[in-house]
Amino acid sequence: MHQVDLSLTQEITKVEGAATLDVVVRAGKVEKCTFGITEFKRFYTQAMRGKPYRAIPALLARICGTCSNAHLICSIEACEHAMGITPSRQSQLMKKLTMYGLNIRDHALHLYLFAMPDMYGKDSFLEFDENNVEEHQILHDAFNIKAAGNYLSIVIAGRSVHAVNPAIGGFLKVPTKDEVAQAIKKLESVRPAALRTITRFENTNFRFDRKTRFMALVANPFSYLEGNIVSDAGDFRSEHDYRSLLDHTIVPHSHASGYTFKGTPYMVGALARINLAKDTLNKNTRISIQKTLDHFPSTNIFDNNLAQAVEILHCIDESIGLLKSTSFQKEPLVQPTKDEGVGIGVIEAPRGTLYHKVTIGKDGNIIAGEIVVPTGQNQINIEEDLKKRVEELLPSNPSKETFQLELEKLIRAYDPCMSCASHFLKVRIDGA
Protein backbone atom coordinates (compact mmCIF):
# COMPACT_ATOMS: atom_id res chain seq x y z
CA MET A 1 0.00 0.00 0.00
CA HIS A 2 1.10 3.54 -0.62
CA GLN A 3 -0.41 6.96 -0.42
CA VAL A 4 0.49 10.01 -2.44
CA ASP A 5 -0.83 13.49 -1.62
CA LEU A 6 -0.92 16.01 -4.43
CA SER A 7 -1.83 19.56 -3.43
CA LEU A 8 -2.76 21.68 -6.42
CA THR A 9 -3.56 24.77 -4.39
CA GLN A 10 -0.69 26.76 -5.83
CA GLU A 11 -1.48 25.94 -9.44
CA ILE A 12 -5.23 26.38 -9.66
CA THR A 13 -5.75 30.06 -9.07
CA LYS A 14 -7.73 30.64 -12.26
CA VAL A 15 -11.09 29.62 -10.81
CA GLU A 16 -12.71 30.55 -7.53
CA GLY A 17 -13.93 28.29 -4.72
CA ALA A 18 -12.63 25.08 -3.26
CA ALA A 19 -12.88 21.45 -4.34
CA THR A 20 -11.55 18.06 -3.34
CA LEU A 21 -10.89 14.96 -5.39
CA ASP A 22 -10.37 11.61 -3.68
CA VAL A 23 -9.07 8.79 -5.84
CA VAL A 24 -8.64 5.21 -4.62
CA VAL A 25 -6.64 2.90 -6.89
CA ARG A 26 -6.23 -0.79 -6.16
CA ALA A 27 -4.40 -3.25 -8.41
CA GLY A 28 -4.26 -0.63 -11.12
CA LYS A 29 -8.02 0.02 -11.01
CA VAL A 30 -9.78 3.17 -9.88
CA GLU A 31 -12.24 2.11 -7.18
CA LYS A 32 -13.18 5.57 -5.99
CA CYS A 33 -13.17 9.01 -7.57
CA THR A 34 -15.15 11.67 -5.75
CA PHE A 35 -15.23 15.34 -6.68
CA GLY A 36 -16.54 17.63 -3.98
CA ILE A 37 -17.27 21.36 -4.07
CA THR A 38 -16.37 22.55 -0.59
CA GLU A 39 -17.21 26.26 -0.76
CA PHE A 40 -20.81 26.36 -1.87
CA LYS A 41 -23.38 26.86 0.87
CA ARG A 42 -24.03 30.57 1.23
CA PHE A 43 -27.67 30.33 2.35
CA TYR A 44 -29.11 32.84 -0.11
CA THR A 45 -32.42 30.98 -0.28
CA GLN A 46 -32.72 31.39 3.48
CA ALA A 47 -31.63 35.04 3.41
CA MET A 48 -34.32 35.80 0.79
CA ARG A 49 -37.16 35.05 3.18
CA GLY A 50 -38.94 38.09 4.55
CA LYS A 51 -37.20 40.50 2.16
CA PRO A 52 -39.22 42.86 -0.11
CA TYR A 53 -39.36 41.29 -3.55
CA ARG A 54 -38.11 44.47 -5.24
CA ALA A 55 -34.83 44.16 -3.29
CA ILE A 56 -34.28 40.52 -4.24
CA PRO A 57 -32.60 40.87 -7.68
CA ALA A 58 -29.83 43.12 -6.33
CA LEU A 59 -29.37 40.79 -3.35
CA LEU A 60 -29.13 37.64 -5.48
CA ALA A 61 -26.72 39.31 -7.90
CA ARG A 62 -24.23 39.06 -5.03
CA ILE A 63 -24.19 35.28 -5.41
CA CYS A 64 -21.48 35.82 -8.01
CA GLY A 65 -19.11 38.58 -9.02
CA THR A 66 -18.20 37.67 -12.57
CA CYS A 67 -21.70 36.61 -13.69
CA SER A 68 -23.71 38.78 -11.30
CA ASN A 69 -25.75 40.24 -14.15
CA ALA A 70 -27.03 36.76 -15.05
CA HIS A 71 -28.41 36.28 -11.53
CA LEU A 72 -29.83 39.81 -11.66
CA ILE A 73 -31.70 39.23 -14.94
CA CYS A 74 -32.90 35.77 -13.89
CA SER A 75 -34.20 37.06 -10.56
CA ILE A 76 -35.97 39.97 -12.27
CA GLU A 77 -37.63 37.50 -14.64
CA ALA A 78 -38.82 35.33 -11.74
CA CYS A 79 -40.26 38.32 -9.86
CA GLU A 80 -41.96 39.67 -13.00
CA HIS A 81 -43.61 36.30 -13.61
CA ALA A 82 -44.74 36.13 -10.00
CA MET A 83 -46.33 39.60 -10.07
CA GLY A 84 -47.89 39.43 -13.52
CA ILE A 85 -45.52 41.94 -15.11
CA THR A 86 -44.93 41.82 -18.86
CA PRO A 87 -41.87 43.92 -19.75
CA SER A 88 -41.92 46.14 -22.83
CA ARG A 89 -40.27 45.12 -26.09
CA GLN A 90 -37.49 47.64 -25.43
CA SER A 91 -36.88 46.26 -21.94
CA GLN A 92 -36.61 42.74 -23.34
CA LEU A 93 -34.11 43.96 -25.96
CA MET A 94 -32.08 45.67 -23.23
CA LYS A 95 -32.08 42.44 -21.19
CA LYS A 96 -30.70 40.65 -24.24
CA LEU A 97 -28.00 43.28 -24.66
CA THR A 98 -27.13 42.97 -20.97
CA MET A 99 -26.63 39.24 -21.47
CA TYR A 100 -24.60 39.79 -24.65
CA GLY A 101 -22.27 42.18 -22.85
CA LEU A 102 -21.91 39.69 -20.01
CA ASN A 103 -21.08 36.79 -22.31
CA ILE A 104 -18.58 38.74 -24.41
CA ARG A 105 -16.68 39.84 -21.32
CA ASP A 106 -17.06 36.65 -19.30
CA HIS A 107 -16.16 34.23 -22.09
CA ALA A 108 -13.13 36.34 -23.03
CA LEU A 109 -12.00 36.31 -19.40
CA HIS A 110 -12.20 32.53 -19.22
CA LEU A 111 -10.76 31.76 -22.64
CA TYR A 112 -7.78 34.08 -22.52
CA LEU A 113 -6.86 34.33 -18.85
CA PHE A 114 -7.79 30.83 -17.71
CA ALA A 115 -7.78 28.39 -20.65
CA MET A 116 -5.29 29.79 -23.17
CA PRO A 117 -2.18 29.56 -20.95
CA ASP A 118 -2.66 25.75 -21.00
CA MET A 119 -2.57 25.78 -24.80
CA TYR A 120 0.75 27.60 -24.88
CA GLY A 121 2.39 25.70 -22.01
CA LYS A 122 2.25 28.68 -19.68
CA ASP A 123 1.20 28.82 -16.07
CA SER A 124 -0.29 32.30 -16.31
CA PHE A 125 -1.62 34.80 -18.82
CA LEU A 126 1.04 37.15 -17.50
CA GLU A 127 3.70 34.94 -19.12
CA PHE A 128 2.64 35.89 -22.65
CA ASP A 129 5.40 37.94 -24.26
CA GLU A 130 4.50 41.35 -25.67
CA ASN A 131 7.59 41.15 -27.91
CA ASN A 132 6.45 37.92 -29.57
CA VAL A 133 4.23 38.75 -32.56
CA GLU A 134 1.66 36.00 -31.95
CA GLU A 135 1.54 36.50 -28.20
CA HIS A 136 1.35 40.28 -28.65
CA GLN A 137 -1.81 39.75 -30.70
CA ILE A 138 -3.25 37.40 -28.07
CA LEU A 139 -2.72 39.96 -25.32
CA HIS A 140 -4.38 42.74 -27.26
CA ASP A 141 -7.27 40.57 -28.49
CA ALA A 142 -8.00 39.53 -24.91
CA PHE A 143 -8.11 43.05 -23.53
CA ASN A 144 -9.97 44.53 -26.50
CA ILE A 145 -12.74 41.91 -26.56
CA LYS A 146 -13.18 42.14 -22.81
CA ALA A 147 -13.27 45.95 -22.97
CA ALA A 148 -15.95 45.92 -25.68
CA GLY A 149 -18.13 43.59 -23.61
CA ASN A 150 -17.62 45.75 -20.53
CA TYR A 151 -18.57 48.92 -22.40
CA LEU A 152 -21.74 47.35 -23.78
CA SER A 153 -22.73 46.26 -20.26
CA ILE A 154 -22.03 49.72 -18.86
CA VAL A 155 -24.06 51.71 -21.41
CA ILE A 156 -27.01 49.29 -21.24
CA ALA A 157 -27.00 47.98 -17.67
CA GLY A 158 -25.04 50.70 -15.85
CA ARG A 159 -22.16 48.46 -14.78
CA SER A 160 -20.34 45.45 -16.16
CA VAL A 161 -20.91 43.66 -12.83
CA HIS A 162 -23.69 44.23 -10.29
CA ALA A 163 -25.65 46.31 -12.79
CA VAL A 164 -27.86 49.14 -11.54
CA ASN A 165 -30.14 49.90 -14.51
CA PRO A 166 -32.16 46.67 -14.84
CA ALA A 167 -35.20 46.65 -12.53
CA ILE A 168 -38.39 44.71 -12.07
CA GLY A 169 -40.65 46.06 -14.80
CA GLY A 170 -38.02 47.71 -16.96
CA PHE A 171 -34.79 49.73 -16.96
CA LEU A 172 -34.06 52.82 -14.88
CA LYS A 173 -31.94 54.41 -17.60
CA VAL A 174 -31.45 54.02 -21.34
CA PRO A 175 -28.29 54.69 -23.36
CA THR A 176 -27.72 57.94 -25.24
CA LYS A 177 -27.23 58.06 -29.00
CA ASP A 178 -23.54 58.79 -28.50
CA GLU A 179 -23.16 55.80 -26.16
CA VAL A 180 -24.90 53.53 -28.67
CA ALA A 181 -22.68 54.78 -31.49
CA GLN A 182 -19.55 54.21 -29.39
CA ALA A 183 -20.71 50.70 -28.44
CA ILE A 184 -21.27 49.81 -32.10
CA LYS A 185 -17.83 51.13 -32.99
CA LYS A 186 -16.14 49.10 -30.26
CA LEU A 187 -18.00 45.92 -31.16
CA GLU A 188 -17.26 46.22 -34.87
CA SER A 189 -13.58 46.84 -34.11
CA VAL A 190 -13.21 43.60 -32.11
CA ARG A 191 -15.07 41.32 -34.52
CA PRO A 192 -11.79 40.29 -36.24
CA ALA A 193 -10.36 39.49 -32.80
CA ALA A 194 -13.37 37.28 -32.09
CA LEU A 195 -12.73 35.41 -35.34
CA ARG A 196 -9.08 34.92 -34.35
CA THR A 197 -10.25 33.59 -30.99
CA ILE A 198 -12.37 30.97 -32.70
CA THR A 199 -9.44 29.92 -34.89
CA ARG A 200 -7.14 29.55 -31.88
CA PHE A 201 -9.51 27.23 -30.02
CA GLU A 202 -10.48 25.35 -33.15
CA ASN A 203 -6.85 24.42 -33.73
CA THR A 204 -6.10 23.10 -30.25
CA ASN A 205 -5.35 19.38 -29.95
CA PHE A 206 -6.86 19.02 -26.46
CA ARG A 207 -9.37 16.20 -26.44
CA PHE A 208 -11.44 14.30 -23.90
CA ASP A 209 -14.57 12.39 -24.94
CA ARG A 210 -17.17 10.73 -22.79
CA LYS A 211 -20.77 10.19 -23.80
CA THR A 212 -23.10 12.31 -21.70
CA ARG A 213 -26.39 14.19 -21.99
CA PHE A 214 -26.63 17.86 -22.98
CA MET A 215 -29.46 20.22 -22.01
CA ALA A 216 -30.16 23.92 -22.57
CA LEU A 217 -32.78 26.61 -23.06
CA VAL A 218 -33.25 26.70 -26.83
CA ALA A 219 -35.06 29.21 -29.06
CA ASN A 220 -35.08 30.25 -32.69
CA PRO A 221 -33.43 32.71 -33.05
CA PHE A 222 -30.73 31.77 -30.51
CA SER A 223 -31.51 33.29 -27.10
CA TYR A 224 -30.18 33.37 -23.55
CA LEU A 225 -33.57 34.47 -22.20
CA GLU A 226 -36.35 32.70 -24.09
CA GLY A 227 -37.30 29.31 -25.43
CA ASN A 228 -37.93 25.77 -24.26
CA ILE A 229 -35.82 23.25 -22.43
CA VAL A 230 -34.31 20.89 -24.98
CA SER A 231 -32.04 17.88 -24.53
CA ASP A 232 -30.10 15.78 -27.00
CA ALA A 233 -32.36 12.91 -25.95
CA GLY A 234 -35.29 14.62 -27.69
CA ASP A 235 -36.92 16.28 -24.68
CA PHE A 236 -38.85 19.48 -25.35
CA ARG A 237 -40.43 21.14 -22.33
CA SER A 238 -41.54 24.55 -21.11
CA GLU A 239 -38.93 26.46 -19.09
CA HIS A 240 -41.40 26.44 -16.19
CA ASP A 241 -41.04 22.63 -16.11
CA TYR A 242 -37.24 22.78 -15.88
CA ARG A 243 -36.96 21.97 -12.20
CA SER A 244 -39.22 18.94 -12.58
CA LEU A 245 -36.75 17.46 -15.08
CA LEU A 246 -33.94 17.46 -12.53
CA ASP A 247 -33.38 14.91 -9.80
CA HIS A 248 -31.83 16.56 -6.79
CA THR A 249 -28.94 14.45 -5.51
CA ILE A 250 -27.24 14.73 -2.15
CA VAL A 251 -23.49 14.47 -2.70
CA PRO A 252 -22.09 13.43 0.73
CA HIS A 253 -18.57 14.66 0.01
CA SER A 254 -19.70 18.06 -1.35
CA HIS A 255 -21.33 21.21 -0.04
CA ALA A 256 -23.08 21.60 -3.39
CA SER A 257 -26.28 19.91 -4.39
CA GLY A 258 -25.89 17.64 -7.37
CA TYR A 259 -28.43 17.02 -10.11
CA THR A 260 -29.13 14.30 -12.62
CA PHE A 261 -31.42 14.20 -15.64
CA LYS A 262 -33.43 11.00 -16.04
CA GLY A 263 -31.04 9.39 -13.58
CA THR A 264 -27.89 10.25 -15.53
CA PRO A 265 -25.29 13.04 -15.35
CA TYR A 266 -25.67 15.84 -17.87
CA MET A 267 -23.87 18.97 -18.99
CA VAL A 268 -25.07 22.55 -19.31
CA GLY A 269 -23.15 25.48 -20.78
CA ALA A 270 -21.87 26.77 -24.09
CA LEU A 271 -21.13 23.31 -25.49
CA ALA A 272 -24.70 22.18 -24.76
CA ARG A 273 -26.12 25.34 -26.32
CA ILE A 274 -24.11 25.10 -29.54
CA ASN A 275 -24.68 21.35 -29.80
CA LEU A 276 -28.43 21.89 -29.60
CA ALA A 277 -28.93 25.23 -31.32
CA LYS A 278 -26.04 26.04 -33.67
CA ASP A 279 -28.44 26.49 -36.60
CA THR A 280 -30.23 29.35 -34.82
CA LEU A 281 -27.15 31.53 -34.30
CA ASN A 282 -26.92 35.00 -35.85
CA LYS A 283 -26.86 34.77 -39.67
CA ASN A 284 -23.62 36.74 -40.00
CA THR A 285 -22.00 34.49 -37.42
CA ARG A 286 -23.02 31.34 -39.28
CA ILE A 287 -21.79 32.71 -42.60
CA SER A 288 -18.38 33.61 -41.14
CA ILE A 289 -17.70 30.31 -39.34
CA GLN A 290 -19.71 27.65 -41.16
CA LYS A 291 -16.79 25.20 -41.22
CA THR A 292 -16.23 25.69 -37.50
CA LEU A 293 -19.86 24.91 -36.76
CA ASP A 294 -19.37 21.55 -38.48
CA HIS A 295 -17.47 20.54 -35.30
CA PHE A 296 -20.81 20.38 -33.51
CA PRO A 297 -22.49 18.45 -32.03
CA SER A 298 -19.40 17.40 -30.10
CA THR A 299 -18.69 15.18 -27.10
CA ASN A 300 -15.19 16.61 -26.64
CA ILE A 301 -15.43 18.56 -23.38
CA PHE A 302 -12.64 20.90 -24.52
CA ASP A 303 -14.96 22.06 -27.29
CA ASN A 304 -16.78 23.94 -24.55
CA ASN A 305 -13.99 26.49 -25.00
CA LEU A 306 -14.59 26.62 -28.74
CA ALA A 307 -18.34 26.97 -28.15
CA GLN A 308 -17.69 29.96 -25.89
CA ALA A 309 -15.56 31.54 -28.62
CA VAL A 310 -18.43 31.01 -31.09
CA GLU A 311 -20.82 32.67 -28.64
CA ILE A 312 -18.58 35.74 -28.38
CA LEU A 313 -18.94 36.28 -32.13
CA HIS A 314 -22.69 35.65 -31.97
CA CYS A 315 -23.12 38.17 -29.14
CA ILE A 316 -21.10 40.77 -31.04
CA ASP A 317 -23.14 40.31 -34.22
CA GLU A 318 -26.47 40.30 -32.40
CA SER A 319 -25.56 43.39 -30.37
CA ILE A 320 -24.49 45.36 -33.44
CA GLY A 321 -27.80 44.53 -35.13
CA LEU A 322 -29.94 45.48 -32.13
CA LEU A 323 -28.05 48.69 -31.42
CA LYS A 324 -28.31 49.83 -35.04
CA SER A 325 -32.04 49.10 -35.28
CA THR A 326 -33.26 50.43 -31.92
CA SER A 327 -34.02 54.00 -30.86
CA PHE A 328 -33.97 53.86 -27.07
CA GLN A 329 -36.59 55.88 -25.21
CA LYS A 330 -37.05 56.34 -21.46
CA GLU A 331 -40.03 54.28 -20.28
CA PRO A 332 -41.86 54.01 -16.95
CA LEU A 333 -41.51 50.74 -15.10
CA VAL A 334 -44.36 48.31 -15.75
CA GLN A 335 -46.35 47.86 -12.55
CA PRO A 336 -47.58 44.58 -11.02
CA THR A 337 -51.01 43.21 -11.90
CA LYS A 338 -51.06 40.80 -8.94
CA ASP A 339 -50.63 41.13 -5.18
CA GLU A 340 -48.86 37.81 -4.73
CA GLY A 341 -47.64 34.88 -6.74
CA VAL A 342 -45.06 32.26 -7.62
CA GLY A 343 -42.58 33.07 -10.35
CA ILE A 344 -39.88 31.16 -12.18
CA GLY A 345 -36.98 32.60 -14.13
CA VAL A 346 -34.87 30.44 -16.43
CA ILE A 347 -32.02 31.88 -18.48
CA GLU A 348 -28.77 30.74 -20.01
CA ALA A 349 -25.93 32.17 -17.90
CA PRO A 350 -22.40 32.01 -19.35
CA ARG A 351 -21.81 28.62 -17.75
CA GLY A 352 -25.23 27.11 -18.38
CA THR A 353 -28.88 27.04 -17.43
CA LEU A 354 -29.73 29.13 -14.37
CA TYR A 355 -33.00 28.68 -12.44
CA HIS A 356 -34.58 31.08 -9.94
CA LYS A 357 -37.93 30.57 -8.20
CA VAL A 358 -39.68 32.97 -5.84
CA THR A 359 -42.88 32.81 -3.82
CA ILE A 360 -44.16 36.30 -2.96
CA GLY A 361 -46.78 36.96 -0.26
CA LYS A 362 -49.52 39.59 -0.15
CA ASP A 363 -47.26 41.87 1.91
CA GLY A 364 -44.78 41.97 -0.98
CA ASN A 365 -42.18 39.94 0.91
CA ILE A 366 -40.52 36.69 -0.16
CA ILE A 367 -41.95 33.57 1.44
CA ALA A 368 -39.58 31.09 -0.19
CA GLY A 369 -37.10 30.75 -3.02
CA GLU A 370 -34.94 28.25 -4.86
CA ILE A 371 -31.83 28.68 -7.00
CA VAL A 372 -30.15 26.07 -9.21
CA VAL A 373 -26.80 27.17 -10.63
CA PRO A 374 -24.93 25.72 -13.63
CA THR A 375 -21.81 24.50 -11.80
CA GLY A 376 -23.95 22.58 -9.32
CA GLN A 377 -25.65 20.87 -12.25
CA ASN A 378 -22.32 20.04 -13.88
CA GLN A 379 -20.78 18.67 -10.68
CA ILE A 380 -21.63 14.99 -11.14
CA ASN A 381 -20.64 15.12 -14.80
CA ILE A 382 -17.28 16.64 -13.86
CA GLU A 383 -16.76 13.82 -11.36
CA GLU A 384 -17.49 11.18 -13.99
CA ASP A 385 -15.09 12.85 -16.42
CA LEU A 386 -12.32 13.04 -13.82
CA LYS A 387 -12.74 9.37 -13.03
CA LYS A 388 -12.33 8.42 -16.67
CA ARG A 389 -9.36 10.77 -17.06
CA VAL A 390 -7.61 9.22 -14.06
CA GLU A 391 -8.14 5.77 -15.60
CA GLU A 392 -6.61 6.99 -18.86
CA LEU A 393 -3.59 8.50 -17.12
CA LEU A 394 -2.63 5.73 -14.69
CA PRO A 395 -1.21 3.17 -17.18
CA SER A 396 1.47 5.63 -18.31
CA ASN A 397 2.62 6.33 -14.73
CA PRO A 398 2.55 10.09 -15.26
CA SER A 399 4.66 12.48 -13.26
CA LYS A 400 3.06 14.52 -10.52
CA GLU A 401 3.16 17.59 -12.74
CA THR A 402 1.47 15.80 -15.67
CA PHE A 403 -1.20 14.32 -13.44
CA GLN A 404 -1.97 17.71 -11.93
CA LEU A 405 -2.05 19.56 -15.23
CA GLU A 406 -4.32 17.07 -17.00
CA LEU A 407 -6.91 17.20 -14.21
CA GLU A 408 -6.71 20.98 -14.05
CA LYS A 409 -7.20 21.35 -17.79
CA LEU A 410 -10.28 19.17 -17.71
CA ILE A 411 -11.84 21.11 -14.84
CA ARG A 412 -11.03 24.43 -16.50
CA ALA A 413 -12.77 23.28 -19.69
CA TYR A 414 -16.04 23.45 -17.76
CA ASP A 415 -15.28 27.05 -16.70
CA PRO A 416 -16.55 26.44 -13.14
CA CYS A 417 -17.71 29.64 -11.51
CA MET A 418 -16.84 31.41 -8.26
CA SER A 419 -18.30 30.01 -5.01
CA CYS A 420 -19.77 26.98 -6.75
CA ALA A 421 -16.50 26.31 -8.57
CA SER A 422 -13.17 24.65 -7.81
CA HIS A 423 -10.24 26.75 -6.63
CA PHE A 424 -7.96 23.93 -5.57
CA LEU A 425 -7.85 20.17 -5.54
CA LYS A 426 -6.49 17.84 -2.93
CA VAL A 427 -5.90 14.54 -4.64
CA ARG A 428 -5.25 11.42 -2.60
CA ILE A 429 -4.35 8.25 -4.47
CA ASP A 430 -4.48 5.19 -2.27
CA GLY A 431 -3.42 1.98 -4.01
CA ALA A 432 -1.42 -1.16 -3.98
Helices and strands as residue ranges (DSSP letters): E 2-7, E 19-26, E 29-37, H 44-47, G 53-55, H 56-60, G 61-63, H 68-82, H 89-108, I 109-115, H 116-119, G 125-127, H 133-157, E 166-167, E 170-171, H 177-202, E 213-218, E 228-231, E 236-238, G 239-241, H 242-245, E 246-249, E 258-261, E 266-267, H 270-277, G 278-280, H 283-288, H 290-293, H 303-325, E 341-349, E 352-360, E 366-372, H 374-393, G 394-396, H 400-413, G 418-420, E 426-431
